């Protein structure tokens, strides 16, 4: 068993790109605010930091992130 992972096959690369394209399409169907909050969180910002920056509650941040994750999961991309 090699210690270093082998390079992905062309099929794996294509499958990954198709998955990313599907996730991108799902996220583009969401509101701009939901996308901004989701990507801020994915970039490492906490709920509190996002809420303070956007001048909205942490509960609202939680709801936007949940909405984005639910949309992704509903389309089979967890």
C-alpha atoms as one frame of an Amber mdcrd trajectory, in Angstrom:
protein
   0.000   0.000   0.000   1.627   3.284  -1.080   2.040   6.084   1.448   1.279
   8.729  -1.137  -2.104   8.792  -2.855  -1.961   8.188  -6.569  -3.013  10.852
  -9.020  -6.734  10.942  -9.766  -7.836   9.245 -12.940  -9.401  11.281 -15.752
 -12.744   9.760 -14.799 -12.335  10.880 -11.179 -11.413  14.382 -12.292 -14.465
  14.555 -14.552 -16.746  13.222 -11.806 -15.422  15.784  -9.336 -15.885  18.624
 -11.818 -19.445  17.514 -12.550 -20.211  17.367  -8.818 -18.830  20.877  -8.335
 -20.891  22.120 -11.281 -24.049  20.655  -9.707 -23.271  22.259  -6.329 -22.549
  25.589  -8.032 -25.907  25.453  -9.830 -27.727  24.667  -6.572 -26.042  27.567
  -4.791 -26.711  29.960  -7.668 -30.431  29.223  -7.276 -30.301  30.565  -3.703
 -30.556  34.229  -2.768 -27.418  36.355  -2.954 -27.490  36.903   0.810 -27.678
  33.155   1.505 -24.733  32.530  -0.823 -22.677  35.311   0.775 -23.317  33.948
   4.260 -22.636  30.357   3.211 -19.332  31.235   1.533 -18.249  33.463   4.425
 -18.826  30.564   6.791 -16.980  28.156   4.470 -14.090  30.655   4.391 -13.759
  30.255   8.150 -15.754  33.134   9.595 -17.832  32.347  12.675 -21.563  32.940
  12.917 -20.834  35.838  15.281 -18.356  37.457  12.888 -20.741  37.183   9.942
 -23.681  38.440  12.015 -21.702  41.434  13.273 -20.461  42.294   9.796 -23.923
  42.008   8.203 -25.693  43.558  11.194 -28.105  40.634  11.543 -28.683  38.033
  14.264 -26.755  34.816  14.673 -30.065  32.985  14.354 -30.508  34.507  10.885
 -26.987  33.383   9.972 -27.813  29.868  11.176 -30.979  29.821   9.058 -29.173
  30.955   5.893 -26.461  28.337   6.325 -29.054  25.649   7.020 -30.958  26.709
   3.887 -27.804  26.382   1.763 -26.834  23.017   3.258 -30.353  21.671   2.839
 -30.392  22.709  -0.815 -27.065  20.943  -1.384 -28.193  17.800   0.447 -31.523
  17.682  -1.406 -29.578  17.479  -4.644 -27.488  14.552  -3.413 -24.309  16.483
  -2.721 -23.465  16.399   0.976
